[in-house]
Amino acid sequence: MVAILGYTREQIFTAVKGMYTAVADAPSSHFHFPVGAGACRTLGYPDEQIDALPEAIRESFAGVGYPFRAGAVRRGDTVLDIGAGAGNDALIASGLAGPDGHVIALDLTPAMTRKLKRVAAESGHRNVSVVQGSAEQLPFADGSVDSITSNGALNLVPDKRRAVNEMCRVLRPDGRVQIADVVIRRPVTVDCHEDPRLWVECVVGATVEEDFLTLFRDAGFEDVEVLREVDYFSHSPSTQTREVAASFDARSVEVGMRRGSRTPSRVAQWLKRLNPVRLVKSMWRRGFTGTVSLVAAVLACYGTLAAVALLTMMGVGLALNEGLWAGTIALFAVLAAAAIAAGFRRHRGYGPAVLAVAGAGVILYALFVDYSMIVELSGFILLAGAAFWDIRLRRGEEARVLGLESSG
Ligand SMILES: C[S@@+](CC[C@H](N)C(=O)[O-])C[C@H]1O[C@@H](n2cnc3c(N)ncnc32)[C@H](O)[C@@H]1O
């Protein structure tokens, strides 16, 4: 697989449509993900549900789990299936909602919506309507649906936060959601995030599980619960997809939740995103803890000096506690070295760890044994080199696993 970098979201949509047109029109072709009735069975759909579906629908199933485990769809519901594909779940929901209910199947790919429209009419599913559109901009009124189902679509959507906010908008208060989707444990950090061919592998576009669940909580969903984790990619016929998935610890989850009675404002959502614990966790996962701790050490050192000089010029006297000052710099320097050394687990390279420990050692020597500004500065330079090296190795390892010829 060769990466061509610098794609736009429109090109991601084009790649997604290309892939799923093939799933709709030529389902017996070779795909890197499981497709068809066999995949349905593997993921836990009961035989009676599979057997009741028209063959033309079953053959194009490309879901990643069994969202009905959450039991969101009730009799009489207006149900929205987001990224419905050929309509496997939409037709199951049609039976659950019954003649008084209504299912709206939405999908981005025209070949999928064409297929579902035709088969739903032929098979007499009168309570199903089919809409071509994007999850990021749902063409429905506020609070107009009772339940939402989605299977394997969100990982393909570029702006997931917008899609989740849209789900919240169209769902009535206390409305229920069932989702099966791909999540990862280690985030994808290289430029390939923008590459549509990798995106449609279903791993690169996926979100870290905790962030995925937080997206829903932020938007105003409550009782967000993972009901089952599925080792979905172990069923992939592609060795490379299995390797990519293992590297990012990708799997699918089946999640249930309901919309709260009130939704938080955009400002409240932003404030939640600024939560320091969340920021630190996200930094750690992305491998930036070393760099951020190094910046904190430099600021504690030279920033304090600059602030003291400035205040003195303004006539403000300041008594600096030198022990506390040195201790703070040392703490951040040691933290930076530890975080950089932890990169070994990802890329198996000793170099950055050795350089980082040397840098932190030099800084500690200057602070606590024999102070010299040149020595202290050299320590910071060594640490900066180690942080840079670590990031390069992490990116290189990721690019290797993803089969990229060049990461930029
Ligand atoms: C993995 S397939 C799953 C299809 C179906 N849910 C199933 O279980 O067979 C994902 C589907 O999501 C659709 N999709 C991808 N991005 C979308 C978007 N932004 N808005 C709506 N649908 C989208 C694709 O066209 C594709 O049909």
The ligand as an SDF file (V2000), in Angstrom:
LIG
                    3D

 27 29  0  0  0  0  0  0  0  0999 V2000
  -18.9530   -0.3930    7.2420 C   0  0  0  0  0  0  0  0  0  0  0  0
  -20.3000    0.0730    6.2610 S   0  0  0  0  0  0  0  0  0  0  0  0
  -21.6390   -0.5420    7.2030 C   0  0  0  0  0  0  0  0  0  0  0  0
  -22.9400   -0.5220    6.4790 C   0  0  0  0  0  0  0  0  0  0  0  0
  -24.1380   -1.0580    7.2630 C   0  0  0  0  0  0  0  0  0  0  0  0
  -24.3410   -0.3380    8.4760 N   0  0  0  0  0  0  0  0  0  0  0  0
  -23.9830   -2.5300    7.5460 C   0  0  0  0  0  0  0  0  0  0  0  0
  -23.9800   -2.8850    8.7480 O   0  0  0  0  0  0  0  0  0  0  0  0
  -23.8940   -3.3000    6.6200 O   0  0  0  0  0  0  0  0  0  0  0  0
  -20.3430    1.7970    6.5350 C   0  0  0  0  0  0  0  0  0  0  0  0
  -21.3920    2.5630    5.7510 C   0  0  0  0  0  0  0  0  0  0  0  0
  -21.3270    3.9280    6.1930 O   0  0  0  0  0  0  0  0  0  0  0  0
  -21.5090    4.7710    5.0940 C   0  0  0  0  0  0  0  0  0  0  0  0
  -20.8980    6.0620    5.4130 N   0  0  0  0  0  0  0  0  0  0  0  0
  -19.5960    6.3670    5.4720 C   0  0  0  0  0  0  0  0  0  0  0  0
  -19.4210    7.6650    5.7720 N   0  0  0  0  0  0  0  0  0  0  0  0
  -20.6590    8.1880    5.9180 C   0  0  0  0  0  0  0  0  0  0  0  0
  -21.1550    9.4780    6.2160 C   0  0  0  0  0  0  0  0  0  0  0  0
  -20.3230   10.5090    6.4070 N   0  0  0  0  0  0  0  0  0  0  0  0
  -22.4820    9.6670    6.2850 N   0  0  0  0  0  0  0  0  0  0  0  0
  -23.3370    8.6300    6.0590 C   0  0  0  0  0  0  0  0  0  0  0  0
  -22.9360    7.3840    5.7610 N   0  0  0  0  0  0  0  0  0  0  0  0
  -21.6130    7.1630    5.6880 C   0  0  0  0  0  0  0  0  0  0  0  0
  -20.8400    4.0390    3.9450 C   0  0  0  0  0  0  0  0  0  0  0  0
  -21.3460    4.4720    2.7020 O   0  0  0  0  0  0  0  0  0  0  0  0
  -21.1610    2.5910    4.2580 C   0  0  0  0  0  0  0  0  0  0  0  0
  -22.3220    2.1760    3.5870 O   0  0  0  0  0  0  0  0  0  0  0  0
  1  2  1  0
  2  3  1  0
  2 10  1  0
  3  4  1  0
  4  5  1  0
  5  6  1  0
  5  7  1  0
  7  8  2  0
  7  9  1  0
 10 11  1  0
 11 12  1  0
 11 26  1  0
 12 13  1  0
 13 14  1  0
 13 24  1  0
 14 15  1  0
 14 23  1  0
 15 16  2  0
 16 17  1  0
 17 18  1  0
 17 23  2  0
 18 19  1  0
 18 20  2  0
 20 21  1  0
 21 22  2  0
 22 23  1  0
 24 25  1  0
 24 26  1  0
 26 27  1  0
M  CHG  2   2   1   9  -1
M  END
$$$$
